[in-house]
Protein backbone atom coordinates (compact mmCIF):
# COMPACT_ATOMS: atom_id res chain seq x y z
CA UNK A 1 0.00 0.00 0.00
CA UNK A 2 2.81 2.40 0.83
CA UNK A 3 4.34 1.64 -2.55
CA UNK A 4 1.12 2.61 -4.33
CA UNK A 5 0.99 5.90 -2.45
CA UNK A 6 4.58 6.68 -3.36
CA UNK A 7 3.91 5.80 -7.01
CA UNK A 8 0.98 8.22 -7.04
CA UNK A 9 3.12 10.96 -5.52
CA UNK A 10 5.78 10.33 -8.17
CA UNK A 11 3.16 10.61 -10.93
CA UNK A 12 2.12 14.06 -9.74
CA UNK A 13 5.65 15.30 -9.13
CA UNK A 14 7.17 14.09 -12.39
CA UNK A 15 4.58 14.77 -15.09
CA UNK A 16 4.56 18.12 -16.81
CA UNK A 17 1.72 17.70 -19.29
CA UNK A 18 -1.71 16.22 -18.72
CA UNK A 19 -1.47 13.48 -21.36
CA UNK A 20 1.59 11.83 -19.81
CA UNK A 21 0.03 12.26 -16.39
CA UNK A 22 -3.20 10.65 -17.56
CA UNK A 23 -1.38 7.67 -19.04
CA UNK A 24 0.68 7.14 -15.89
CA UNK A 25 -2.42 7.52 -13.76
CA UNK A 26 -4.27 4.90 -15.86
CA UNK A 27 -1.46 2.41 -15.29
CA UNK A 28 -1.51 3.17 -11.57
CA UNK A 29 -5.29 2.65 -11.44
CA UNK A 30 -4.87 -0.86 -12.87
CA UNK A 31 -2.63 -1.73 -9.91
CA UNK A 32 -5.13 -0.18 -7.51
CA UNK A 33 -8.11 -2.22 -8.77
CA UNK A 34 -7.44 -5.39 -6.79
CA UNK A 35 -6.70 -3.75 -3.45
CA UNK A 36 -9.08 -0.77 -3.46
CA UNK A 37 -11.91 -1.16 -5.99
CA UNK A 38 -14.09 1.49 -4.32
CA UNK A 39 -11.26 4.02 -4.30
CA UNK A 40 -10.53 3.25 -7.91
CA UNK A 41 -14.15 4.08 -8.81
CA UNK A 42 -13.96 7.38 -6.96
CA UNK A 43 -10.75 8.34 -8.72
CA UNK A 44 -12.23 7.42 -12.10
CA UNK A 45 -15.26 9.65 -11.44
CA UNK A 46 -12.98 12.59 -10.58
CA UNK A 47 -10.39 11.87 -13.29
CA UNK A 48 -10.97 15.11 -15.23
CA UNK A 49 -10.49 17.23 -12.12
CA UNK A 50 -7.47 15.21 -11.00
CA UNK A 51 -5.71 15.46 -14.35
CA UNK A 52 -6.36 19.23 -14.40
CA UNK A 53 -3.68 19.45 -11.73
CA UNK A 54 -1.08 18.41 -14.31
CA UNK A 55 -1.92 21.53 -16.36
CA UNK A 56 -2.66 24.14 -13.71
CA UNK A 57 -0.52 23.09 -10.71
CA UNK A 58 -2.72 25.02 -8.28
CA UNK A 59 -3.30 24.38 -4.60
CA UNK A 60 -5.81 25.56 -2.04
CA UNK A 61 -3.08 26.58 0.39
CA UNK A 62 -4.02 30.27 0.41
CA UNK A 63 -7.66 29.51 1.20
CA UNK A 64 -6.63 27.10 3.95
CA UNK A 65 -4.45 29.82 5.47
CA UNK A 66 -7.34 32.30 5.44
CA UNK A 67 -9.65 29.76 7.07
CA UNK A 68 -7.05 29.04 9.74
CA UNK A 69 -6.69 32.73 10.55
CA UNK A 70 -10.49 33.15 10.83
CA UNK A 71 -10.65 30.16 13.19
CA UNK A 72 -7.93 31.74 15.31
CA UNK A 73 -9.88 35.02 15.55
CA UNK A 74 -12.98 33.07 16.53
CA UNK A 75 -11.09 31.11 19.18
CA UNK A 76 -9.49 34.22 20.66
CA UNK A 77 -12.85 36.03 20.78
CA UNK A 78 -14.47 33.47 23.10
CA UNK A 79 -17.71 33.92 21.18
CA UNK A 80 -18.83 37.19 19.66
CA UNK A 81 -22.23 38.59 20.59
CA UNK A 82 -22.97 39.80 17.09
CA UNK A 83 -21.67 38.95 13.65
CA UNK A 84 -20.59 42.54 12.91
CA UNK A 85 -17.98 42.48 15.67
CA UNK A 86 -16.68 39.14 14.43
CA UNK A 87 -16.46 40.49 10.89
CA UNK A 88 -14.55 43.56 12.07
CA UNK A 89 -12.09 41.43 14.05
CA UNK A 90 -11.48 39.26 10.97
CA UNK A 91 -10.87 42.33 8.83
CA UNK A 92 -8.43 43.67 11.42
CA UNK A 93 -6.58 40.34 11.47
CA UNK A 94 -5.95 40.60 7.73
CA UNK A 95 -4.53 44.14 7.90
CA UNK A 96 -0.98 42.80 8.39
N, CA, C and O atoms as a GROMACS GRO file, in nm:
protein
  384
    1UNK      N    1   0.082  -0.119   0.000
    1UNK     CA    2   0.000   0.000   0.000
    1UNK      C    3   0.087   0.126   0.000
    1UNK      O    4   0.057   0.222  -0.071
    2UNK      N    5   0.192   0.125   0.079
    2UNK     CA    6   0.281   0.240   0.082
    2UNK      C    7   0.345   0.263  -0.055
    2UNK      O    8   0.364   0.377  -0.098
    3UNK      N    9   0.376   0.153  -0.122
    3UNK     CA   10   0.434   0.164  -0.255
    3UNK      C   11   0.340   0.231  -0.353
    3UNK      O   12   0.383   0.312  -0.436
    4UNK      N   13   0.211   0.198  -0.345
    4UNK     CA   14   0.112   0.262  -0.433
    4UNK      C   15   0.102   0.411  -0.406
    4UNK      O   16   0.092   0.491  -0.499
    5UNK      N   17   0.106   0.448  -0.280
    5UNK     CA   18   0.099   0.590  -0.245
    5UNK      C   19   0.220   0.665  -0.300
    5UNK      O   20   0.208   0.775  -0.353
    6UNK      N   21   0.336   0.604  -0.286
    6UNK     CA   22   0.458   0.668  -0.336
    6UNK      C   23   0.458   0.676  -0.489
    6UNK      O   24   0.507   0.774  -0.545
    7UNK      N   25   0.402   0.575  -0.555
    7UNK     CA   26   0.392   0.580  -0.701
    7UNK      C   27   0.300   0.694  -0.743
    7UNK      O   28   0.329   0.765  -0.840
    8UNK      N   29   0.190   0.713  -0.671
    8UNK     CA   30   0.098   0.822  -0.704
    8UNK      C   31   0.166   0.958  -0.684
    8UNK      O   32   0.151   1.048  -0.766
    9UNK      N   33   0.240   0.971  -0.576
    9UNK     CA   34   0.312   1.096  -0.552
    9UNK      C   35   0.412   1.122  -0.665
    9UNK      O   36   0.424   1.235  -0.712
   10UNK      N   37   0.481   1.020  -0.708
   10UNK     CA   38   0.578   1.033  -0.817
   10UNK      C   39   0.510   1.076  -0.947
   10UNK      O   40   0.565   1.156  -1.022
   11UNK      N   41   0.391   1.023  -0.972
   11UNK     CA   42   0.316   1.061  -1.093
   11UNK      C   43   0.290   1.211  -1.092
   11UNK      O   44   0.311   1.278  -1.194
   12UNK      N   45   0.245   1.264  -0.980
   12UNK     CA   46   0.212   1.406  -0.974
   12UNK      C   47   0.336   1.495  -0.972
   12UNK      O   48   0.330   1.608  -1.020
   13UNK      N   49   0.445   1.448  -0.918
   13UNK     CA   50   0.566   1.530  -0.913
   13UNK      C   51   0.643   1.529  -1.044
   13UNK      O   52   0.713   1.626  -1.075
   14UNK      N   53   0.632   1.422  -1.122
   14UNK     CA   54   0.717   1.409  -1.239
   14UNK      C   55   0.653   1.453  -1.370
   14UNK      O   56   0.724   1.493  -1.462
   15UNK      N   57   0.522   1.448  -1.381
   15UNK     CA   58   0.458   1.477  -1.509
   15UNK      C   59   0.435   1.626  -1.528
   15UNK      O   60   0.388   1.697  -1.438
   16UNK      N   61   0.471   1.672  -1.649
   16UNK     CA   62   0.456   1.812  -1.681
   16UNK      C   63   0.328   1.836  -1.760
   16UNK      O   64   0.259   1.935  -1.735
   17UNK      N   65   0.295   1.749  -1.853
   17UNK     CA   66   0.172   1.770  -1.929
   17UNK      C   67   0.065   1.669  -1.889
   17UNK      O   68   0.094   1.565  -1.830
   18UNK      N   69  -0.059   1.702  -1.921
   18UNK     CA   70  -0.171   1.622  -1.872
   18UNK      C   71  -0.181   1.487  -1.941
   18UNK      O   72  -0.229   1.392  -1.880
   19UNK      N   73  -0.136   1.475  -2.065
   19UNK     CA   74  -0.147   1.348  -2.136
   19UNK      C   75  -0.057   1.242  -2.074
   19UNK      O   76  -0.100   1.130  -2.050
   20UNK      N   77   0.068   1.278  -2.048
   20UNK     CA   78   0.158   1.183  -1.981
   20UNK      C   79   0.108   1.148  -1.842
   20UNK      O   80   0.115   1.033  -1.798
   21UNK      N   81   0.058   1.250  -1.772
   21UNK     CA   82   0.003   1.227  -1.639
   21UNK      C   83  -0.116   1.133  -1.643
   21UNK      O   84  -0.130   1.046  -1.557
   22UNK      N   85  -0.202   1.151  -1.742
   22UNK     CA   86  -0.320   1.065  -1.756
   22UNK      C   87  -0.281   0.922  -1.785
   22UNK      O   88  -0.339   0.829  -1.730
   23UNK      N   89  -0.183   0.903  -1.872
   23UNK     CA   90  -0.138   0.767  -1.904
   23UNK      C   91  -0.076   0.698  -1.783
   23UNK      O   92  -0.103   0.581  -1.757
   24UNK      N   93   0.008   0.771  -1.710
   24UNK     CA   94   0.068   0.714  -1.589
   24UNK      C   95  -0.037   0.684  -1.483
   24UNK      O   96  -0.030   0.583  -1.412
   25UNK      N   97  -0.135   0.772  -1.473
   25UNK     CA   98  -0.242   0.752  -1.376
   25UNK      C   99  -0.328   0.630  -1.412
   25UNK      O  100  -0.373   0.558  -1.324
   26UNK      N  101  -0.351   0.608  -1.542
   26UNK     CA  102  -0.427   0.490  -1.586
   26UNK      C  103  -0.354   0.361  -1.550
   26UNK      O  104  -0.417   0.264  -1.506
   27UNK      N  105  -0.224   0.359  -1.568
   27UNK     CA  106  -0.146   0.241  -1.529
   27UNK      C  107  -0.152   0.219  -1.378
   27UNK      O  108  -0.163   0.106  -1.331
   28UNK      N  109  -0.145   0.327  -1.302
   28UNK     CA  110  -0.151   0.318  -1.157
   28UNK      C  111  -0.288   0.266  -1.111
   28UNK      O  112  -0.297   0.189  -1.016
   29UNK      N  113  -0.394   0.310  -1.180
   29UNK     CA  114  -0.529   0.265  -1.144
   29UNK      C  115  -0.547   0.116  -1.165
   29UNK      O  116  -0.622   0.051  -1.092
   30UNK      N  117  -0.479   0.060  -1.265
   30UNK     CA  118  -0.487  -0.085  -1.286
   30UNK      C  119  -0.431  -0.161  -1.166
   30UNK      O  120  -0.486  -0.263  -1.126
   31UNK      N  121  -0.322  -0.110  -1.110
   31UNK     CA  122  -0.262  -0.173  -0.991
   31UNK      C  123  -0.354  -0.157  -0.869
   31UNK      O  124  -0.355  -0.243  -0.780
   32UNK      N  125  -0.427  -0.049  -0.865
   32UNK     CA  126  -0.513  -0.018  -0.751
   32UNK      C  127  -0.640  -0.103  -0.748
   32UNK      O  128  -0.700  -0.122  -0.643
   33UNK      N  129  -0.681  -0.155  -0.864
   33UNK     CA  130  -0.811  -0.222  -0.877
   33UNK      C  131  -0.829  -0.339  -0.781
   33UNK      O  132  -0.937  -0.353  -0.723
   34UNK      N  133  -0.729  -0.421  -0.764
   34UNK     CA  134  -0.744  -0.540  -0.679
   34UNK      C  135  -0.753  -0.504  -0.531
   34UNK      O  136  -0.832  -0.564  -0.457
   35UNK      N  137  -0.675  -0.408  -0.487
   35UNK     CA  138  -0.670  -0.374  -0.345
   35UNK      C  139  -0.782  -0.280  -0.301
   35UNK      O  140  -0.840  -0.298  -0.194
   36UNK      N  141  -0.812  -0.181  -0.384
   36UNK     CA  142  -0.908  -0.077  -0.346
   36UNK      C  143  -1.006  -0.049  -0.460
   36UNK      O  144  -0.996   0.056  -0.524
   37UNK      N  145  -1.099  -0.139  -0.487
   37UNK     CA  146  -1.191  -0.116  -0.599
   37UNK      C  147  -1.280   0.006  -0.580
   37UNK      O  148  -1.311   0.076  -0.676
   38UNK      N  149  -1.322   0.033  -0.457
   38UNK     CA  150  -1.409   0.149  -0.432
   38UNK      C  151  -1.332   0.279  -0.455
   38UNK      O  152  -1.386   0.374  -0.512
   39UNK      N  153  -1.208   0.283  -0.409
   39UNK     CA  154  -1.126   0.402  -0.430
   39UNK      C  155  -1.097   0.424  -0.578
   39UNK      O  156  -1.092   0.537  -0.626
   40UNK      N  157  -1.079   0.314  -0.648
   40UNK     CA  158  -1.053   0.325  -0.791
   40UNK      C  159  -1.173   0.389  -0.861
   40UNK      O  160  -1.156   0.473  -0.950
   41UNK      N  161  -1.294   0.349  -0.822
   41UNK     CA  162  -1.415   0.408  -0.881
   41UNK      C  163  -1.426   0.557  -0.853
   41UNK      O  164  -1.464   0.634  -0.941
   42UNK      N  165  -1.392   0.596  -0.732
   42UNK     CA  166  -1.396   0.738  -0.696
   42UNK      C  167  -1.296   0.817  -0.779
   42UNK      O  168  -1.328   0.925  -0.829
   43UNK      N  169  -1.177   0.765  -0.793
   43UNK     CA  170  -1.074   0.834  -0.872
   43UNK      C  171  -1.117   0.843  -1.018
   43UNK      O  172  -1.095   0.946  -1.082
   44UNK      N  173  -1.176   0.738  -1.071
   44UNK     CA  174  -1.223   0.742  -1.210
   44UNK      C  175  -1.331   0.849  -1.230
   44UNK      O  176  -1.332   0.917  -1.333
   45UNK      N  177  -1.421   0.864  -1.132
   45UNK     CA  178  -1.526   0.965  -1.144
   45UNK      C  179  -1.468   1.107  -1.142
   45UNK      O  180  -1.524   1.198  -1.204
   46UNK      N  181  -1.359   1.127  -1.071
   46UNK     CA  182  -1.298   1.259  -1.058
   46UNK      C  183  -1.175   1.275  -1.148
   46UNK      O  184  -1.095   1.365  -1.127
   47UNK      N  185  -1.160   1.190  -1.247
   47UNK     CA  186  -1.039   1.187  -1.329
   47UNK      C  187  -1.012   1.320  -1.401
   47UNK      O  188  -0.898   1.363  -1.410
   48UNK      N  189  -1.116   1.383  -1.452
   48UNK     CA  190  -1.097   1.511  -1.523
   48UNK      C  191  -1.039   1.616  -1.428
   48UNK      O  192  -0.945   1.688  -1.463
   49UNK      N  193  -1.096   1.624  -1.309
   49UNK     CA  194  -1.049   1.723  -1.212
   49UNK      C  195  -0.908   1.690  -1.164
   49UNK      O  196  -0.826   1.780  -1.144
   50UNK      N  197  -0.880   1.563  -1.146
   50UNK     CA  198  -0.747   1.521  -1.100
   50UNK      C  199  -0.641   1.551  -1.204
   50UNK      O  200  -0.534   1.602  -1.171
   51UNK      N  201  -0.670   1.521  -1.330
   51UNK     CA  202  -0.571   1.546  -1.435
   51UNK      C  203  -0.555   1.695  -1.463
   51UNK      O  204  -0.454   1.736  -1.521
   52UNK      N  205  -0.652   1.778  -1.423
   52UNK     CA  206  -0.637   1.923  -1.440
   52UNK      C  207  -0.518   1.975  -1.360
   52UNK      O  208  -0.459   2.077  -1.393
   53UNK      N  209  -0.483   1.904  -1.254
   53UNK     CA  210  -0.368   1.945  -1.173
   53UNK      C  211  -0.238   1.939  -1.253
   53UNK      O  212  -0.147   2.017  -1.227
   54UNK      N  213  -0.229   1.850  -1.350
   54UNK     CA  214  -0.108   1.841  -1.431
   54UNK      C  215  -0.090   1.968  -1.514
   54UNK      O  216   0.023   2.008  -1.541
   55UNK      N  217  -0.200   2.032  -1.555
   55UNK     CA  218  -0.192   2.153  -1.636
   55UNK      C  219  -0.176   2.278  -1.549
   55UNK      O  220  -0.090   2.362  -1.576
   56UNK      N  221  -0.257   2.289  -1.444
   56UNK     CA  222  -0.266   2.414  -1.371
   56UNK      C  223  -0.171   2.424  -1.253
   56UNK      O  224  -0.124   2.533  -1.220
   57UNK      N  225  -0.142   2.312  -1.188
   57UNK     CA  226  -0.053   2.309  -1.071
   57UNK      C  227  -0.094   2.410  -0.964
   57UNK      O  228  -0.011   2.485  -0.912
   58UNK      N  229  -0.223   2.411  -0.931
   58UNK     CA  230  -0.271   2.502  -0.828
   58UNK      C  231  -0.300   2.425  -0.699
   58UNK      O  232  -0.323   2.304  -0.701
   59UNK      N  233  -0.297   2.498  -0.589
   59UNK     CA  234  -0.330   2.438  -0.460
   59UNK      C  235  -0.432   2.527  -0.390
   59UNK      O  236  -0.457   2.640  -0.432
   60UNK      N  237  -0.488   2.476  -0.283
   60UNK     CA  238  -0.581   2.556  -0.204
   60UNK      C  239  -0.514   2.606  -0.077
   60UNK      O  240  -0.582   2.634   0.022
   61UNK      N  241  -0.384   2.617  -0.078
   61UNK     CA  242  -0.308   2.658   0.039
   61UNK      C  243  -0.344   2.796   0.089
   61UNK      O  244  -0.349   2.818   0.210
   62UNK      N  245  -0.368   2.890   0.000
   62UNK     CA  246  -0.402   3.027   0.041
   62UNK      C  247  -0.536   3.028   0.113
   62UNK      O  248  -0.551   3.093   0.217
   63UNK      N  249  -0.634   2.957   0.057
   63UNK     CA  250  -0.766   2.950   0.120
   63UNK      C  251  -0.758   2.883   0.256
   63UNK      O  252  -0.823   2.927   0.351
   64UNK      N  253  -0.679   2.778   0.266
   64UNK     CA  254  -0.663   2.710   0.395
   64UNK      C  255  -0.600   2.803   0.499
   64UNK      O  256  -0.637   2.799   0.616
   65UNK      N  257  -0.506   2.886   0.456
   65UNK     CA  258  -0.445   2.982   0.547
   65UNK      C  259  -0.545   3.086   0.596
   65UNK      O  260  -0.545   3.123   0.714
   66UNK      N  261  -0.630   3.134   0.505
   66UNK     CA  262  -0.734   3.230   0.544
   66UNK      C  263  -0.830   3.167   0.644
   66UNK      O  264  -0.864   3.228   0.745
   67UNK      N  265  -0.874   3.045   0.615
   67UNK     CA  266  -0.965   2.976   0.707
   67UNK      C  267  -0.902   2.957   0.844
   67UNK      O  268  -0.969   2.973   0.946
   68UNK      N  269  -0.775   2.924   0.847
   68UNK     CA  270  -0.705   2.904   0.974
   68UNK      C  271  -0.700   3.034   1.055
   68UNK      O  272  -0.718   3.033   1.177
   69UNK      N  273  -0.675   3.145   0.986
   69UNK     CA  274  -0.669   3.274   1.055
   69UNK      C  275  -0.806   3.313   1.110
   69UNK      O  276  -0.814   3.367   1.220
   70UNK      N  277  -0.913   3.286   1.036
   70UNK     CA  278  -1.048   3.315   1.083
   70UNK      C  279  -1.081   3.230   1.205
   70UNK      O  280  -1.142   3.279   1.301
   71UNK      N  281  -1.042   3.103   1.203
   71UNK     CA  282  -1.065   3.016   1.319
   71UNK      C  283  -0.991   3.067   1.441
   71UNK      O  284  -1.041   3.060   1.553
   72UNK      N  285  -0.871   3.119   1.420
   72UNK     CA  286  -0.793   3.174   1.531
   72UNK      C  287  -0.862   3.296   1.591
   72UNK      O  288  -0.868   3.310   1.713
   73UNK      N  289  -0.915   3.384   1.506
   73UNK     CA  290  -0.988   3.502   1.555
   73UNK      C  291  -1.109   3.458   1.635
   73UNK      O  292  -1.139   3.513   1.741
   74UNK      N  293  -1.179   3.358   1.584
   74UNK     CA  294  -1.298   3.307   1.653
   74UNK      C  295  -1.263   3.248   1.789
   74UNK      O  296  -1.333   3.270   1.888
   75UNK      N  297  -1.153   3.173   1.793
   75UNK     CA  298  -1.109   3.111   1.918
   75UNK      C  299  -1.066   3.217   2.021
   75UNK      O  300  -1.098   3.205   2.139
   76UNK      N  301  -0.996   3.318   1.975
   76UNK     CA  302  -0.949   3.422   2.066
   76UNK      C  303  -1.063   3.511   2.115
   76UNK      O  304  -1.051   3.574   2.220
   77UNK      N  305  -1.173   3.516   2.041
   77UNK     CA  306  -1.285   3.603   2.078
   77UNK      C  307  -1.375   3.544   2.183
   77UNK      O  308  -1.459   3.615   2.239
   78UNK      N  309  -1.362   3.415   2.213
   78UNK     CA  310  -1.447   3.347   2.310
   78UNK      C  311  -1.595   3.369   2.281
   78UNK      O  312  -1.676   3.380   2.374
   79UNK      N  313  -1.631   3.374   2.156
   79UNK     CA  314  -1.771   3.392   2.118
   79UNK      C  315  -1.805   3.540   2.105
   79UNK      O  316  -1.794   3.615   2.201
   80UNK      N  317  -1.845   3.580   1.989
   80UNK     CA  318  -1.883   3.718   1.966
   80UNK      C  319  -2.034   3.730   1.979
   80UNK      O  320  -2.108   3.640   1.939
   81UNK      N  321  -2.080   3.842   2.036
   81UNK     CA  322  -2.223   3.859   2.059
   81UNK      C  323  -2.297   3.893   1.931
   81UNK      O  324  -2.415   3.861   1.917
   82UNK      N  325  -2.230   3.958   1.839
   82UNK     CA  326  -2.296   3.980   1.709
   82UNK      C  327  -2.196   3.959   1.597
   82UNK      O  328  -2.075   3.969   1.616
   83UNK      N  329  -2.250   3.932   1.480
   83UNK     CA  330  -2.167   3.895   1.365
   83UNK      C  331  -2.085   4.014   1.316
   83UNK      O  332  -1.977   3.995   1.258
   84UNK      N  333  -2.133   4.136   1.338
   84UNK     CA  334  -2.060   4.254   1.291
   84UNK      C  335  -1.925   4.268   1.362
   84UNK      O  336  -1.824   4.301   1.300
   85UNK      N  337  -1.924   4.242   1.493
   85UNK     CA  338  -1.798   4.248   1.567
   85UNK      C  339  -1.700   4.141   1.520
   85UNK      O  340  -1.580   4.166   1.507
   86UNK      N  341  -1.753   4.023   1.494
   86UNK     CA  342  -1.668   3.914   1.444
   86UNK      C  343  -1.610   3.951   1.307
   86UNK      O  344  -1.492   3.927   1.281
   87UNK      N  345  -1.692   4.009   1.222
   87UNK     CA  346  -1.646   4.049   1.089
   87UNK      C  347  -1.537   4.156   1.100
   87UNK      O  348  -1.437   4.151   1.028
   88UNK      N  349  -1.556   4.252   1.189
   88UNK     CA  350  -1.455   4.356   1.207
   88UNK      C  351  -1.324   4.300   1.259
   88UNK      O  352  -1.216   4.340   1.214
   89UNK      N  353  -1.332   4.206   1.352
   89UNK     CA  354  -1.209   4.143   1.405
   89UNK      C  355  -1.135   4.068   1.294
   89UNK      O  356  -1.012   4.072   1.287
   90UNK      N  357  -1.211   3.999   1.208
   90UNK     CA  358  -1.148   3.926   1.097
   90UNK      C  359  -1.079   4.023   1.002
   90UNK      O  360  -0.968   3.999   0.956
   91UNK      N  361  -1.147   4.134   0.972
   91UNK     CA  362  -1.087   4.234   0.883
   91UNK      C  363  -0.960   4.292   0.944
   91UNK      O  364  -0.862   4.316   0.874
   92UNK      N  365  -0.963   4.316   1.074
   92UNK     CA  366  -0.843   4.367   1.142
   92UNK      C  367  -0.729   4.266   1.138
   92UNK      O  368  -0.612   4.303   1.126
   93UNK      N  369  -0.761   4.139   1.148
   93UNK     CA  370  -0.658   4.034   1.147
   93UNK      C  371  -0.586   4.028   1.013
   93UNK      O  372  -0.470   3.988   1.006
   94UNK      N  373  -0.655   4.067   0.906
   94UNK     CA  374  -0.595   4.060   0.773
   94UNK      C  375  -0.529   4.191   0.730
   94UNK      O  376  -0.491   4.205   0.614
   95UNK      N  377  -0.516   4.286   0.821
   95UNK     CA  378  -0.453   4.414   0.790
   95UNK      C  379  -0.301   4.409   0.798
   95UNK      O  380  -0.236   4.512   0.782
   96UNK      N  381  -0.245   4.294   0.823
   96UNK     CA  382  -0.098   4.280   0.839
   96UNK      C  383  -0.024   4.331   0.720
   96UNK      O  384   0.099   4.327   0.718
   0.00000   0.00000   0.00000
